[in-house]
Amino acid sequence: MPAPTGFAIVGCGYVADAYRTCLGLHGADLRLTGAFDRDAGRLAAFARTWGDKAYPDLAALLADKAVTIVANLTDPHSHAEVTRQALAGGKHVYSEKPLAMTGADAAALASEAAARGLRLASAPANLLGEAAQTLIAAVRSGLIGAPRLVYAEMDDGMVHKVDRTRWFSRSGKAWPARGEFETGCTYEHAGYALGILCALFGPVRRVTAASMVLLRDKGADGPPGGGAPDFSTGLLEFDGGIVARLTNSIIAPYDHRFRVIGDDGALDLAEPWDYSSSVKLHTSAQGRLQRALARRFGPGFGRAIPLKRTPLVPKGRGAPSMDFLRGLGELAEAIAQNRPCRLSPELGVHITEVTEALQHPERFERPHVVRSEFATIAPMEWAR
């Protein structure tokens, strides 16, 4: 049996604990060698909570021959620079989303990784989850006929009004409200929908988008002027005339539905963040009773599609509803098997370019013709 792949964490903020919680799901395949954070207090709290090694600096982490992959969990504006340093240190990199803050910077990272003969992948990995893979398999099987339209909602409610006094990670890090508002909900959330869309239909060809800051006062921990756009909506065009409407906001009530509409029906994924989420089939030829019930009680009616396997998610109080290490595990397996990684650098570049076009449409022509490409994303072995 091959030895577990060694990886090290850079950035011990709020999300690092979610990754560490999931390590038990990958104990036979991944081994955490240690962690580093430029904030000594954060690093000490993380190491103390989990009993992990604390590297004194980034140079020591990169010099450790036991480290095969660097997990870049720093704040989004630091992703590109930390990834660049890790690649220069000869390490493969798995980066939290986004890969970079611009498509151009993401493409430069992908080129650097290729030039050095290194692997590069990035979150989110929810497209590899049980619920998403079940949806993808159902669409590809022709269950709803030819797909035509997707409605993808990534609305999170007015987060700035929520009581966040209990939003602390296991090692005591508060949810980084100011950083989230400065980065923007589109950069933070669009990838969860875009990954599934790309797995279903291939590259986005054109983006027609609009974004704006609707609420400029987000409270004491909000940035001046409200930060990045808190609302965006985009029309995404794929080959074959398939169209998706993707909306991101921290204004509208919480709604993460992902609906694929085809000639013969629709498939509804309730929550892309949850690997155990329901996937329901709605037939297009509804009778009068079905339509009346849907009008009275909403679109919850439908036949449940059994998930491809029992979802692998961490258990216990405060555990996330998805396996945060699924993507890093996929990268480690791809390296060990010398095969393409499903979360390829080209996919990361593509999602970054589309996300930038959604949040900053003013930077591009309208509609924006997307230039980046990626290879077809193979389904997980257990989902075939």
HELIX and SHEET records of a PDB file:
HELIX    1   1 TYR A   14  THR A   21  1                                   8    
HELIX    2   2 CYS A   22  HIS A   26  5                                   5    
HELIX    3   3 ALA A   40  TRP A   50  1                                  11    
HELIX    4   4 LEU A   58  ALA A   63  1                                   6    
HELIX    5   5 PRO A   76  SER A   78  5                                   3    
HELIX    6   6 HIS A   79  ALA A   88  1                                  10    
HELIX    7   7 GLY A  103  ARG A  116  1                                  14    
HELIX    8   8 ASN A  126  LEU A  128  5                                   3    
HELIX    9   9 GLU A  130  ARG A  140  1                                  11    
HELIX   10  10 VAL A  159  LYS A  161  5                                   3    
HELIX   11  11 ALA A  177  THR A  183  1                                   7    
HELIX   12  12 CYS A  185  PHE A  201  1                                  17    
HELIX   13  13 PRO A  224  GLY A  226  5                                   3    
HELIX   14  14 ASP A  239  GLY A  241  5                                   3    
HELIX   15  15 ARG A  288  PHE A  297  1                                  10    
HELIX   16  16 ARG A  326  GLN A  337  1                                  12    
HELIX   17  17 PRO A  345  GLN A  359  1                                  15    
HELIX   18  18 PRO A  361  ARG A  363  5                                   3    
HELIX   19  19 GLU A  381  ALA A  383  5                                   3    
SHEET    1   A 5 LEU A  30  PHE A  36  0                                        
SHEET    2   A 5 THR A   5  VAL A  10  1                                        
SHEET    3   A 5 ILE A  69  ASN A  72  1                                        
SHEET    4   A 5 HIS A  92  SER A  95  1                                        
SHEET    5   A 5 LEU A 120  SER A 122  1                                        
SHEET    1   B 9 ARG A 303  ALA A 304  0                                        
SHEET    2   B 9 VAL A 279  THR A 283 -1                                        
SHEET    3   B 9 GLY A 265  LEU A 269 -1                                        
SHEET    4   B 9 PHE A 258  GLY A 262 -1                                        
SHEET    5   B 9 PRO A 147  ASP A 155 -1                                        
SHEET    6   B 9 VAL A 243  SER A 249  1                                        
SHEET    7   B 9 PHE A 231  GLU A 237 -1                                        
SHEET    8   B 9 ARG A 206  MET A 212 -1                                        
SHEET    9   B 9 HIS A 368  VAL A 369 -1                                        
END                                                                             
